[in-house]
Structures are given as C-alpha cells and as structure tokens.
Amino acid sequence: MEPPRGALSRRARDPRPFWYNAGGMKVLIWATTLQADILALALHLDGRADCEPLVVAEGLDAFQREPIARARPLRAPCLERDATGTRDAVRAFAADVVVADNHLPEFRAAPNVCTLWHGLGWKARGRADIAAFHKRVRELTGQDGSTANPRLLAQCYGAPDRDWRVDSWGLHPDNCEVLGMAFTDLLLDPPFAREDLAAHYRIDVVAKPTVLLNFTWHYGRIFPGAWTPPGLLSRSSAFEQDLALLEQVIDTVLERGANVLFCLHDRKRYEPAYLAALHAIAERRTDVQLKHKCEHPDNLADLMVADVMVSNLSSFITYFYASGRPSVHLCPAQDGASEIKLARLKRGKLRARSVDAGGDLWMNAPTDNGGLTARSAEQALEAIATALDQPDCCVERSRRWLDAHVHGIDGGTAARIHGALRARFGGTA
C-alpha cells in the first residue's frame, strides 16, 4: 500500500515501504516539533524489532537538514502533519497508540493515548488549556483523564511532576506514571561531538566558548516583567527596554571573547517590528548567530556546542542541566502575576493576556532551578560573567535539581516508556 501523495516527507520515501511489518505494537508519533523527548522516543522505537512507528510532525523538510537527522536518520515513514492525505494515511496505519508531545490529534488517530509533556520547566498551563486537554482526551478515548482511564498514559518526569498533574491538572493518579526524561538518553550518549558540528554553524564553536541564548516567547518578548537596563530611563517603552537589555547581554558575552548563539521561536510568534529589531541587533555584531525554531527545529546540537545557557525560564534549559555546565535563569522581579503578561498567538496575530484569575502562574518556583538566578538586568549581566569565568559553578546545583525532579537519568528512559506502552496498551487496541 502506498501513502497518499503529498503526505510522505522526501527522506522517508526510500528506506522502507510505507507499511513494513515489524511484528510489534504500532505507535503513532504525533509531534508538534520533532525534538527533545518525543524525538528521543521516536529514535528508540525506530531501532526496535518489536515496534512499528509512524512519525507525523511539522517542519520535516527543515528537520532533515538538522545534524541529528543525518547522524541518526529515521527509517520509519514520516508524514508532514498538515499535508493532504496525512489523516487518511494515519487512519490506514491503524496505530495501537498515539504518543503526542504538546497538542493531541484533532481526530481519532488511535484508540489509546500517551502524552509526553513539552519539557519540564516552570510556567503553569492555564485553566482553559487544561480543560481543552481533558476534552480532547475524552474525544479520543471516550473519557477524560480525571477518572482512571485504561486508554490514557500520562508520562511524568518525576514525583513532583506527577503530583502537579494530579493536583493541578486533575489527572487521576492511575493515569500517571513516573518514567523520566527521554531526551537525557541522547544527552548522555550524543551521536556527535562538538567538532563534528562545526560546519553547521557560522560562528566558531570549537575555538571559542559559546553562550546559548534560548528564549521562550512566553512573555511575547524576552525579558520578564518590568526590567530596566542599566543606563536606560525607566520611562522608556517596554520595546526599547527589551532591545537595550538584549544588546547589553550580547555585548557582555562578546567582550569576554565568547560567541552568542541566539535561538528564538518560530518567526510568526513575534511582532514584525520587534522581529526586525532582533535581527538587526544580531547582524550588527560579529560572533553572533541567530536561529529560528521554524527553520532549525532540533537543538540537540545547540546544547552540545554551548558552554553557558541563558533563558527566560524556557523549559529547554532543564535539558542543559545534564551537561553540568552553567545556566542563567532570567526571572520576573517578583513571583506574583501582577506584572506578568503572557503571549498568545490567535488567528496569526500576537496578543498579550493577563494570567488567569485564580490560576497558577508557576508549576515550579522560578528560584527552584539548577543554575544562577537573575531578577534584574544588573543580576543578569553579573550572572553571565560568573558563568563564563567559573565553568563549574553549576555542576552541583544542576545535579541536585535533576535528582529532585527527574527520575532515572540512566540512558534507558525511552526503553521504560516503550515498556509502559506495552504494559498498558498491549491488550486494549
């Protein structure tokens, strides 16, 4: 049987027939972005003789240009999520279970559902998002996650994460299983070294230290709350403050003889004028490389070449803890919600919204992290300097955080997840 035309990525047209018989559980990988935990699981399942995966994701053409796709090419068929015919192909595949990382399918893609969270960080999901999650689980499996649901498996990174999903999300404990962080399998045993990656970067990631600025779009811009850069008037606009502080951060790094690897979310998630200003800042400076997630969807390589990571509480920074290298966390001046505005992309336009009244702002407190904490511009610049001067300053902090929050960093997490899928869904498809 051939897949519908337009559904199959270029890379997946050749290695195997579209439907090959692996003689095992059929697993649909439904990825918002093929990276991190869900990528690690897909690669593990792809190498098993007792599993038949089908990968559906956005941005597969961009993914195939990434270093990980060349070092560990997927043999399984890969479908572009929005391509014509993908839904028909998924239905014909008849998966036993769908594994999703952030957004569940909008149609009944499989009788059973496994959710992998989109990283372990600090930001809490809004009540509307949680309600939408339960609704979608109910549509896919026949009941939501608030009662024991034999067709639902919610992966949890550790005991604190499980408790949060039960207490805040209202998931029944029987639906939650502590399995760990699959991406650590790749971080512990990466398929390439820094030297292998040099050709993929415009900056010199071998001879010079590199500071990775990896920012979520959680606040619509970069810096959380009311941060005023040194030397800038407090009455300056938030737009001006944000850009001025970014320039100070980059210049602090460059003055110390290091590179800046500046990673942002998809282009569509930023206001056009703000996006243009960010690119102008990067282009005016040497030893700075700016990347967008929509063009470079996997950043395992970025974690490999980074000597320091700076983030505004993106969950991706907790993966960096596995390296033991320094991390800097840009936190709001206060933990309360009064000064925080959250970004929301609706009908292609970026909008700001206040935190849900009565809702949780944080899943983990911003100060509960494995690195250096900055609550002001001055603290941020000082922390970056410390991180560059003292490369071992966060080794113990990162280890303690991972020990407290993540189960079993032993290189076998993806295998545990596969085992949990087998145990839970082996006889219910």
SEPAVO-863479 format. One record per residue (C-alpha): residue in one letter; chain; x, y, z. Coordinates in steps of 0.2 Angstrom, whole numbers, always signed. Example, Ala and Ser with C-alpha at 12.3 -4.5 7.8 and 13.67 -1.06 7.14 Angstrom:
<pts>
(pt "A"; "A"; (+62; -22; +39)) (pt "S"; "A"; (+68; -5; +36)) 
</pts>
This chain:
<pts>
(pt "M"; "A"; (+0; +0; +0)) (pt "E"; "A"; (+7; +17; -5)) (pt "P"; "A"; (+4; +33; +6)) (pt "P"; "A"; (-7; +47; -1)) (pt "R"; "A"; (+3; +59; -12)) (pt "G"; "A"; (+10; +74; -3)) (pt "A"; "A"; (+10; +66; +14)) (pt "L"; "A"; (+27; +57; +14)) (pt "S"; "A"; (+42; +68; +18)) (pt "R"; "A"; (+57; +66; +5)) (pt "R"; "A"; (+68; +57; +17)) (pt "A"; "A"; (+55; +44; +21)) (pt "R"; "A"; (+51; +39; +3)) (pt "D"; "A"; (+65; +27; +0)) (pt "P"; "A"; (+72; +17; +15)) (pt "R"; "A"; (+57; +6; +18)) (pt "P"; "A"; (+40; +3; +11)) (pt "F"; "A"; (+27; +14; +18)) (pt "W"; "A"; (+19; -1; +28)) (pt "Y"; "A"; (+33; -13; +34)) (pt "N"; "A"; (+29; -27; +46)) (pt "A"; "A"; (+39; -25; +61)) (pt "G"; "A"; (+28; -38; +70)) (pt "G"; "A"; (+25; -27; +85)) (pt "M"; "A"; (+15; -13; +93)) (pt "K"; "A"; (+10; +1; +80)) (pt "V"; "A"; (+15; +18; +88)) (pt "L"; "A"; (+10; +34; +80)) (pt "I"; "A"; (+22; +48; +85)) (pt "W"; "A"; (+12; +64; +84)) (pt "A"; "A"; (+25; +78; +86)) (pt "T"; "A"; (+22; +97; +87)) (pt "T"; "A"; (+41; +98; +84)) (pt "L"; "A"; (+52; +83; +81)) (pt "Q"; "A"; (+64; +87; +95)) (pt "A"; "A"; (+69; +83; +113)) (pt "D"; "A"; (+59; +69; +122)) (pt "I"; "A"; (+47; +64; +108)) (pt "L"; "A"; (+62; +63; +96)) (pt "A"; "A"; (+72; +53; +108)) (pt "L"; "A"; (+57; +41; +109)) (pt "A"; "A"; (+55; +40; +91)) (pt "L"; "A"; (+73; +36; +88)) (pt "H"; "A"; (+72; +22; +101)) (pt "L"; "A"; (+56; +14; +94)) (pt "D"; "A"; (+63; +16; +76)) (pt "G"; "A"; (+78; +4; +81)) (pt "R"; "A"; (+67; -9; +89)) (pt "A"; "A"; (+62; -25; +80)) (pt "D"; "A"; (+46; -27; +91)) (pt "C"; "A"; (+39; -10; +87)) (pt "E"; "A"; (+32; -1; +71)) (pt "P"; "A"; (+32; +18; +72)) (pt "L"; "A"; (+24; +30; +61)) (pt "V"; "A"; (+31; +48; +63)) (pt "V"; "A"; (+19; +63; +60)) (pt "A"; "A"; (+27; +81; +63)) (pt "E"; "A"; (+28; +98; +57)) (pt "G"; "A"; (+43; +105; +48)) (pt "L"; "A"; (+50; +89; +42)) (pt "D"; "A"; (+60; +96; +27)) (pt "A"; "A"; (+69; +108; +40)) (pt "F"; "A"; (+71; +93; +52)) (pt "Q"; "A"; (+80; +83; +38)) (pt "R"; "A"; (+93; +97; +37)) (pt "E"; "A"; (+97; +96; +55)) (pt "P"; "A"; (+113; +87; +62)) (pt "I"; "A"; (+103; +74; +71)) (pt "A"; "A"; (+93; +68; +56)) (pt "R"; "A"; (+110; +65; +47)) (pt "A"; "A"; (+118; +56; +62)) (pt "R"; "A"; (+103; +46; +66)) (pt "P"; "A"; (+91; +45; +51)) (pt "L"; "A"; (+74; +38; +55)) (pt "R"; "A"; (+70; +23; +45)) (pt "A"; "A"; (+51; +24; +49)) (pt "P"; "A"; (+40; +33; +37)) (pt "C"; "A"; (+37; +51; +41)) (pt "L"; "A"; (+22; +62; +36)) (pt "E"; "A"; (+20; +81; +36)) (pt "R"; "A"; (+6; +84; +49)) (pt "D"; "A"; (-4; +96; +38)) (pt "A"; "A"; (+0; +88; +21)) (pt "T"; "A"; (-15; +82; +10)) (pt "G"; "A"; (-19; +64; +14)) (pt "T"; "A"; (-10; +63; +31)) (pt "R"; "A"; (-26; +60; +41)) (pt "D"; "A"; (-31; +46; +29)) (pt "A"; "A"; (-13; +38; +30)) (pt "V"; "A"; (-14; +39; +49)) (pt "R"; "A"; (-31; +30; +49)) (pt "A"; "A"; (-25; +17; +37)) (pt "F"; "A"; (-10; +14; +48)) (pt "A"; "A"; (-22; +9; +62)) (pt "A"; "A"; (-10; +13; +77)) (pt "D"; "A"; (-12; +5; +93)) (pt "V"; "A"; (-7; +21; +102)) (pt "V"; "A"; (-3; +39; +98)) (pt "V"; "A"; (+11; +47; +108)) (pt "A"; "A"; (+9; +66; +107)) (pt "D"; "A"; (+21; +80; +114)) (pt "N"; "A"; (+10; +95; +116)) (pt "H"; "A"; (-6; +95; +106)) (pt "L"; "A"; (-16; +79; +103)) (pt "P"; "A"; (-23; +75; +86)) (pt "E"; "A"; (-40; +83; +82)) (pt "F"; "A"; (-46; +66; +75)) (pt "R"; "A"; (-47; +48; +82)) (pt "A"; "A"; (-29; +43; +77)) (pt "A"; "A"; (-28; +28; +89)) (pt "P"; "A"; (-38; +20; +102)) (pt "N"; "A"; (-25; +24; +116)) (pt "V"; "A"; (-16; +40; +120)) (pt "C"; "A"; (+1; +43; +128)) (pt "T"; "A"; (+6; +61; +132)) (pt "L"; "A"; (+24; +67; +134)) (pt "W"; "A"; (+25; +84; +141)) (pt "H"; "A"; (+33; +98; +131)) (pt "G"; "A"; (+48; +99; +143)) (pt "L"; "A"; (+49; +101; +162)) (pt "G"; "A"; (+50; +120; +167)) (pt "W"; "A"; (+41; +132; +177)) (pt "K"; "A"; (+27; +140; +168)) (pt "A"; "A"; (+10; +133; +173)) (pt "R"; "A"; (-3; +129; +160)) (pt "G"; "A"; (-19; +140; +160)) (pt "R"; "A"; (-36; +133; +166)) (pt "A"; "A"; (-43; +134; +148)) (pt "D"; "A"; (-28; +124; +141)) (pt "I"; "A"; (-31; +110; +155)) (pt "A"; "A"; (-49; +110; +151)) (pt "A"; "A"; (-45; +108; +132)) (pt "F"; "A"; (-33; +94; +136)) (pt "H"; "A"; (-47; +84; +145)) (pt "K"; "A"; (-59; +87; +132)) (pt "R"; "A"; (-48; +81; +118)) (pt "V"; "A"; (-43; +65; +129)) (pt "R"; "A"; (-62; +62; +131)) (pt "E"; "A"; (-65; +64; +112)) (pt "L"; "A"; (-50; +52; +108)) (pt "T"; "A"; (-53; +38; +121)) (pt "G"; "A"; (-71; +40; +127)) (pt "Q"; "A"; (-67; +48; +144)) (pt "D"; "A"; (-56; +62; +151)) (pt "G"; "A"; (-42; +60; +162)) (pt "S"; "A"; (-50; +64; +179)) (pt "T"; "A"; (-55; +46; +182)) (pt "A"; "A"; (-45; +30; +179)) (pt "N"; "A"; (-44; +29; +161)) (pt "P"; "A"; (-36; +12; +154)) (pt "R"; "A"; (-33; +21; +137)) (pt "L"; "A"; (-23; +35; +144)) (pt "L"; "A"; (-5; +36; +149)) (pt "A"; "A"; (+2; +52; +156)) (pt "Q"; "A"; (+21; +52; +156)) (pt "C"; "A"; (+29; +61; +171)) (pt "Y"; "A"; (+47; +67; +174)) (pt "G"; "A"; (+47; +63; +192)) (pt "A"; "A"; (+37; +63; +208)) (pt "P"; "A"; (+35; +82; +209)) (pt "D"; "A"; (+28; +82; +191)) (pt "R"; "A"; (+16; +68; +194)) (pt "D"; "A"; (+9; +77; +210)) (pt "W"; "A"; (+7; +93; +200)) (pt "R"; "A"; (-3; +84; +186)) (pt "V"; "A"; (-14; +76; +199)) (pt "D"; "A"; (-17; +91; +210)) (pt "S"; "A"; (-17; +105; +197)) (pt "W"; "A"; (-22; +96; +181)) (pt "G"; "A"; (-35; +85; +189)) (pt "L"; "A"; (-27; +69; +182)) (pt "H"; "A"; (-32; +53; +190)) (pt "P"; "A"; (-16; +45; +199)) (pt "D"; "A"; (-19; +29; +189)) (pt "N"; "A"; (-16; +38; +173)) (pt "C"; "A"; (+1; +45; +178)) (pt "E"; "A"; (+17; +36; +178)) (pt "V"; "A"; (+34; +42; +183)) (pt "L"; "A"; (+45; +37; +168)) (pt "G"; "A"; (+59; +51; +167)) (pt "M"; "A"; (+66; +62; +153)) (pt "A"; "A"; (+68; +53; +137)) (pt "F"; "A"; (+79; +67; +130)) (pt "T"; "A"; (+93; +63; +143)) (pt "D"; "A"; (+96; +47; +133)) (pt "L"; "A"; (+103; +57; +119)) (pt "L"; "A"; (+111; +70; +130)) (pt "L"; "A"; (+121; +56; +139)) (pt "D"; "A"; (+126; +47; +123)) (pt "P"; "A"; (+125; +60; +109)) (pt "P"; "A"; (+128; +55; +91)) (pt "F"; "A"; (+140; +68; +88)) (pt "A"; "A"; (+154; +78; +96)) (pt "R"; "A"; (+157; +97; +96)) (pt "E"; "A"; (+170; +95; +82)) (pt "D"; "A"; (+158; +86; +71)) (pt "L"; "A"; (+146; +101; +72)) (pt "A"; "A"; (+157; +115; +67)) (pt "A"; "A"; (+152; +115; +49)) (pt "H"; "A"; (+134; +118; +54)) (pt "Y"; "A"; (+137; +135; +62)) (pt "R"; "A"; (+143; +151; +56)) (pt "I"; "A"; (+152; +155; +72)) (pt "D"; "A"; (+167; +146; +78)) (pt "V"; "A"; (+160; +134; +91)) (pt "V"; "A"; (+177; +124; +93)) (pt "A"; "A"; (+190; +138; +96)) (pt "K"; "A"; (+179; +150; +106)) (pt "P"; "A"; (+167; +147; +120)) (pt "T"; "A"; (+148; +149; +116)) (pt "V"; "A"; (+134; +156; +126)) (pt "L"; "A"; (+117; +150; +120)) (pt "L"; "A"; (+103; +162; +122)) (pt "N"; "A"; (+87; +151; +121)) (pt "F"; "A"; (+72; +161; +124)) (pt "T"; "A"; (+53; +156; +125)) (pt "W"; "A"; (+40; +168; +118)) (pt "H"; "A"; (+31; +166; +135)) (pt "Y"; "A"; (+31; +185; +138)) (pt "G"; "A"; (+29; +190; +120)) (pt "R"; "A"; (+46; +197; +120)) (pt "I"; "A"; (+62; +192; +130)) (pt "F"; "A"; (+63; +199; +147)) (pt "P"; "A"; (+50; +195; +160)) (pt "G"; "A"; (+41; +209; +169)) (pt "A"; "A"; (+47; +227; +172)) (pt "W"; "A"; (+66; +225; +169)) (pt "T"; "A"; (+75; +242; +166)) (pt "P"; "A"; (+93; +240; +158)) (pt "P"; "A"; (+107; +250; +166)) (pt "G"; "A"; (+108; +267; +159)) (pt "L"; "A"; (+91; +267; +151)) (pt "L"; "A"; (+77; +278; +159)) (pt "S"; "A"; (+63; +269; +167)) (pt "R"; "A"; (+50; +278; +157)) (pt "S"; "A"; (+57; +270; +141)) (pt "S"; "A"; (+44; +259; +132)) (pt "A"; "A"; (+45; +240; +136)) (pt "F"; "A"; (+50; +238; +117)) (pt "E"; "A"; (+65; +249; +120)) (pt "Q"; "A"; (+70; +242; +137)) (pt "D"; "A"; (+69; +224; +130)) (pt "L"; "A"; (+80; +228; +115)) (pt "A"; "A"; (+93; +238; +125)) (pt "L"; "A"; (+95; +224; +138)) (pt "L"; "A"; (+97; +211; +124)) (pt "E"; "A"; (+111; +222; +117)) (pt "Q"; "A"; (+119; +223; +134)) (pt "V"; "A"; (+118; +204; +137)) (pt "I"; "A"; (+126; +201; +119)) (pt "D"; "A"; (+140; +214; +122)) (pt "T"; "A"; (+144; +207; +139)) (pt "V"; "A"; (+147; +190; +131)) (pt "L"; "A"; (+157; +196; +116)) (pt "E"; "A"; (+168; +207; +127)) (pt "R"; "A"; (+173; +191; +136)) (pt "G"; "A"; (+179; +183; +120)) (pt "A"; "A"; (+164; +171; +118)) (pt "N"; "A"; (+151; +168; +104)) (pt "V"; "A"; (+132; +171; +105)) (pt "L"; "A"; (+121; +158; +98)) (pt "F"; "A"; (+104; +166; +99)) (pt "C"; "A"; (+89; +154; +97)) (pt "L"; "A"; (+71; +161; +95)) (pt "H"; "A"; (+54; +153; +92)) (pt "D"; "A"; (+45; +152; +75)) (pt "R"; "A"; (+46; +169; +66)) (pt "K"; "A"; (+27; +170; +66)) (pt "R"; "A"; (+27; +172; +85)) (pt "Y"; "A"; (+34; +189; +85)) (pt "E"; "A"; (+28; +206; +81)) (pt "P"; "A"; (+36; +211; +64)) (pt "A"; "A"; (+44; +227; +70)) (pt "Y"; "A"; (+51; +218; +85)) (pt "L"; "A"; (+57; +203; +75)) (pt "A"; "A"; (+66; +215; +63)) (pt "A"; "A"; (+75; +224; +78)) (pt "L"; "A"; (+81; +207; +85)) (pt "H"; "A"; (+89; +203; +68)) (pt "A"; "A"; (+96; +220; +66)) (pt "I"; "A"; (+105; +218; +83)) (pt "A"; "A"; (+112; +201; +78)) (pt "E"; "A"; (+118; +207; +61)) (pt "R"; "A"; (+127; +222; +68)) (pt "R"; "A"; (+139; +211; +78)) (pt "T"; "A"; (+151; +198; +73)) (pt "D"; "A"; (+152; +181; +83)) (pt "V"; "A"; (+133; +181; +84)) (pt "Q"; "A"; (+122; +168; +75)) (pt "L"; "A"; (+103; +170; +76)) (pt "K"; "A"; (+92; +154; +73)) (pt "H"; "A"; (+73; +152; +72)) (pt "K"; "A"; (+64; +136; +78)) (pt "C"; "A"; (+54; +135; +62)) (pt "E"; "A"; (+70; +134; +52)) (pt "H"; "A"; (+80; +124; +64)) (pt "P"; "A"; (+68; +113; +73)) (pt "D"; "A"; (+80; +102; +83)) (pt "N"; "A"; (+93; +110; +95)) (pt "L"; "A"; (+102; +95; +102)) (pt "A"; "A"; (+117; +101; +93)) (pt "D"; "A"; (+115; +118; +101)) (pt "L"; "A"; (+116; +110; +118)) (pt "M"; "A"; (+131; +101; +113)) (pt "V"; "A"; (+141; +117; +107)) (pt "A"; "A"; (+135; +128; +122)) (pt "D"; "A"; (+147; +132; +136)) (pt "V"; "A"; (+134; +143; +145)) (pt "M"; "A"; (+115; +144; +143)) (pt "V"; "A"; (+104; +159; +146)) (pt "S"; "A"; (+85; +158; +146)) (pt "N"; "A"; (+69; +167; +152)) (pt "L"; "A"; (+63; +151; +160)) (pt "S"; "A"; (+61; +141; +144)) (pt "S"; "A"; (+59; +123; +149)) (pt "F"; "A"; (+73; +118; +137)) (pt "I"; "A"; (+86; +124; +149)) (pt "T"; "A"; (+82; +110; +161)) (pt "Y"; "A"; (+89; +98; +147)) (pt "F"; "A"; (+105; +108; +148)) (pt "Y"; "A"; (+107; +103; +166)) (pt "A"; "A"; (+113; +86; +161)) (pt "S"; "A"; (+129; +93; +154)) (pt "G"; "A"; (+133; +101; +171)) (pt "R"; "A"; (+138; +117; +163)) (pt "P"; "A"; (+132; +134; +169)) (pt "S"; "A"; (+115; +141; +166)) (pt "V"; "A"; (+107; +158; +169)) (pt "H"; "A"; (+88; +160; +173)) (pt "L"; "A"; (+80; +177; +169)) (pt "C"; "A"; (+66; +178; +182)) (pt "P"; "A"; (+52; +190; +185)) (pt "A"; "A"; (+57; +203; +198)) (pt "Q"; "A"; (+43; +196; +209)) (pt "D"; "A"; (+34; +179; +208)) (pt "G"; "A"; (+17; +187; +208)) (pt "A"; "A"; (+6; +189; +192)) (pt "S"; "A"; (+3; +207; +193)) (pt "E"; "A"; (+17; +212; +181)) (pt "I"; "A"; (+17; +197; +170)) (pt "K"; "A"; (+9; +197; +153)) (pt "L"; "A"; (+8; +181; +143)) (pt "A"; "A"; (+9; +180; +124)) (pt "R"; "A"; (-5; +171; +114)) (pt "L"; "A"; (-5; +168; +96)) (pt "K"; "A"; (-23; +169; +89)) (pt "R"; "A"; (-28; +169; +71)) (pt "G"; "A"; (-10; +173; +66)) (pt "K"; "A"; (-8; +189; +77)) (pt "L"; "A"; (+2; +190; +93)) (pt "R"; "A"; (-9; +196; +108)) (pt "A"; "A"; (-5; +199; +126)) (pt "R"; "A"; (-16; +192; +140)) (pt "S"; "A"; (-16; +193; +159)) (pt "V"; "A"; (-13; +177; +170)) (pt "D"; "A"; (-29; +168; +173)) (pt "A"; "A"; (-38; +175; +188)) (pt "G"; "A"; (-36; +162; +202)) (pt "G"; "A"; (-25; +151; +191)) (pt "D"; "A"; (-7; +145; +195)) (pt "L"; "A"; (+7; +155; +187)) (pt "W"; "A"; (+21; +143; +191)) (pt "M"; "A"; (+22; +124; +191)) (pt "N"; "A"; (+39; +126; +199)) (pt "A"; "A"; (+45; +142; +208)) (pt "P"; "A"; (+57; +152; +196)) (pt "T"; "A"; (+70; +151; +210)) (pt "D"; "A"; (+69; +132; +210)) (pt "N"; "A"; (+82; +129; +197)) (pt "G"; "A"; (+98; +121; +193)) (pt "G"; "A"; (+108; +137; +189)) (pt "L"; "A"; (+111; +155; +193)) (pt "T"; "A"; (+95; +166; +196)) (pt "A"; "A"; (+94; +184; +190)) (pt "R"; "A"; (+79; +195; +194)) (pt "S"; "A"; (+86; +211; +187)) (pt "A"; "A"; (+96; +217; +172)) (pt "E"; "A"; (+111; +220; +184)) (pt "Q"; "A"; (+110; +202; +191)) (pt "A"; "A"; (+108; +195; +173)) (pt "L"; "A"; (+124; +203; +167)) (pt "E"; "A"; (+134; +198; +183)) (pt "A"; "A"; (+127; +180; +182)) (pt "I"; "A"; (+133; +179; +164)) (pt "A"; "A"; (+150; +185; +168)) (pt "T"; "A"; (+151; +172; +183)) (pt "A"; "A"; (+146; +158; +171)) (pt "L"; "A"; (+159; +162; +159)) (pt "D"; "A"; (+173; +164; +172)) (pt "Q"; "A"; (+168; +149; +183)) (pt "P"; "A"; (+163; +135; +171)) (pt "D"; "A"; (+160; +123; +186)) (pt "C"; "A"; (+149; +134; +196)) (pt "C"; "A"; (+133; +125; +192)) (pt "V"; "A"; (+138; +107; +192)) (pt "E"; "A"; (+131; +103; +209)) (pt "R"; "A"; (+116; +114; +208)) (pt "S"; "A"; (+111; +105; +191)) (pt "R"; "A"; (+114; +88; +199)) (pt "R"; "A"; (+103; +92; +214)) (pt "W"; "A"; (+89; +99; +204)) (pt "L"; "A"; (+89; +84; +192)) (pt "D"; "A"; (+89; +72; +207)) (pt "A"; "A"; (+74; +80; +215)) (pt "H"; "A"; (+64; +82; +199)) (pt "V"; "A"; (+68; +69; +186)) (pt "H"; "A"; (+68; +50; +188)) (pt "G"; "A"; (+81; +38; +182)) (pt "I"; "A"; (+94; +48; +171)) (pt "D"; "A"; (+102; +32; +166)) (pt "G"; "A"; (+101; +31; +147)) (pt "G"; "A"; (+86; +19; +147)) (pt "T"; "A"; (+71; +31; +149)) (pt "A"; "A"; (+65; +29; +131)) (pt "A"; "A"; (+65; +10; +134)) (pt "R"; "A"; (+55; +12; +150)) (pt "I"; "A"; (+42; +22; +140)) (pt "H"; "A"; (+41; +9; +127)) (pt "G"; "A"; (+39; -4; +141)) (pt "A"; "A"; (+25; +6; +149)) (pt "L"; "A"; (+16; +7; +132)) (pt "R"; "A"; (+17; -12; +131)) (pt "A"; "A"; (+11; -15; +148)) (pt "R"; "A"; (-4; -3; +147)) (pt "F"; "A"; (-10; -5; +130)) (pt "G"; "A"; (-4; -22; +124)) (pt "G"; "A"; (-21; -30; +125)) (pt "T"; "A"; (-33; -15; +123)) (pt "A"; "A"; (-30; -10; +105)) 
</pts>
